[in-house]
Amino acid sequence: MNTIEAISSRYSIREYQEKNVPVEIINRILAAAIFAPSAKNRQPWKIIVIQGESKREFNIELTLVISKCSDITTIQTLETMRQAPVTIFICYDRIDYQYYEEEVVVWDMCTKDYEVVDILSLGALIQNIALAATDLGIATLWNCDIYYAYNDFKKWLNVEFPIVSAISLGYGSEPLPIRLRKLIDQVVIYK
């Protein structure tokens, strides 16, 4: 599959087969992911993979989180996370600034700008995960509803890094939907 095919074939899948994703495939996906562009090559990411026995333990946590939630869309997303055999948490590694100490001093007034471009870099990493997974026949769902259970997830993961997002991975079991997209002339302006 070439890049354009992976882009046009990628879907957000919400139903997964009970079939584990081999660690070798997860590693291939993540190896491609870390080639994402990042501002000033800061690579501001930490990646936490939950699978196997840890995933079974995480599903117990998800059950507790779902029981406290009242938003139906969030519940559906959390149910998808529970069903998928792999959950990948993307964290913002903004703690280790020593490598960039001189840069941060010079750009002190732009610290907020650094955070914005770092988050954009994390988005590129997530997109690489989705495209690499698609190329390897693995379905994904980029989960942004983690904020409803942010403190629960952070405590369960026992991490100091801010959690930005989560991605569910697995073998899809639902038929691919027809994806409507706006036409190029509806979104592109040439000057």
Secondary structure, DSSP 8 states (H G I E B T S, - for coil): --HHHHHHH--B---B-S----HHHHHHHHHHHTTS--GGG---EEEEEE-THHHHHHHHHHHHHHHH---HHHHHHHHHHHHSSEEEEEEE--S--GGGHHHHHHTGGGHHHHHHHHHHHHHHHHHHHHHHHHHTT-EEEEE-GGGGGHHHHHHHHT-SS-EEEEEEEE-B-S---------HHHH----
